[in-house]
Amino acid sequence: MSQFTGNHVLSVNQFDRDAIEKIFHVAHSMEPYARRQKRTTVLDGAILGNLFFEPSTRTRVSFGTAFNLLGGEVRETTGMSSSALAKGESLFDTARVLSGYSDIIAMRHPQAGSVAEFSEGSRVPVLNGGDGANEHPTQALLDLFTIKRELEYNGKQIDGLHIAMIGDLRYGRTVHSLSKLLCLYKNIHFTLISPKELAMPDNVISAIENAGHKLTVTNQIEGVVNADICYQTRIQEERFTSQAEANKYRGRFRLNQSIYTRHFQSKTVIMHPLPRDSRMEANELDNDLNSNPNLAIFRQADNGVLVRMALFALTLGVDDLVSKYEREVVWYTNKSQSL
Ligand code: NCD
């Protein structure tokens, strides 16, 4: 039994550096299974309740894939209107019932604090897949895992990192959670680039300041000097009062190869939690960056499976048993190629 066994994952605030190292160590050990060099049935018979009450593609599917890769089964519900929440059922009741059908639950919901509220009624561990504009702890862990890996290629480490976060820092839950995790490291330089109206919330700014990190706040992409990581975000249009309001900001901070060459170092790693808004009026990460080797967005998305496998294995207390239940892979696969 580890500190993770049986516990919810609701916020990044529950982790310290040792816990993060442990998660990353287990995530790394999941690579042969994610790459189909081996398979494991350690979670044979276990059921994941994958409850997504808000749109999602990669978070939902990567939670499901991660559970399947460990040999477990996935039961899923998507959308609010097709669930009993639309009939007035409380989060507590839904949790009481669905936790009877599952061994673990992953959940996304549009309201801040909803996943924590749900967890109070749950009889099984609950992993927060995003609660409104509040937090997205598993994304932050996979982002940090990606940052660590990408920096290692460049001979650097997380301590001393300069990260530029760009776009909708007000409603973007991924940058809230990632910033808080980065506060655990040493000498981080945060350059926060957003329109004033979409600035990082005060509680995150205070966390950065209280941890003694360097902070640059600007509304100009020209303000970035020597960033190691450029973390681009999407305008979270679903959190605005109207489409017209969101449209005021879409396309404000586009990034393409020529802007990248002008404002970033030749090794600056480009990240984005995805989806990138590729419509003409937004085009926040242009397709001309696709051949840039520093574009890490698809490696980042792949890493989501490793980190979520690690969280499942740790939470269900099987992280030491994964290889004991190992089998051969017999089908054709070329997943060992790197992106
Ligand atoms: C993010 C989210 O849902 O917060 N996506 C994701 O989970 N990978 C970011 C976004 O939707 O813009």
Boltz pocket constraint, residues with backbone or C-beta under 6 A from the ligand:
constraints:
  - pocket:
      binder: B
      contacts: [[A, 55], [A, 58], [A, 59], [A, 129], [A, 130], [A, 136], [A, 139], [A, 172], [A, 173], [A, 174], [A, 233], [A, 234], [A, 236], [A, 273], [A, 274], [A, 275]]
      max_distance: 6.0
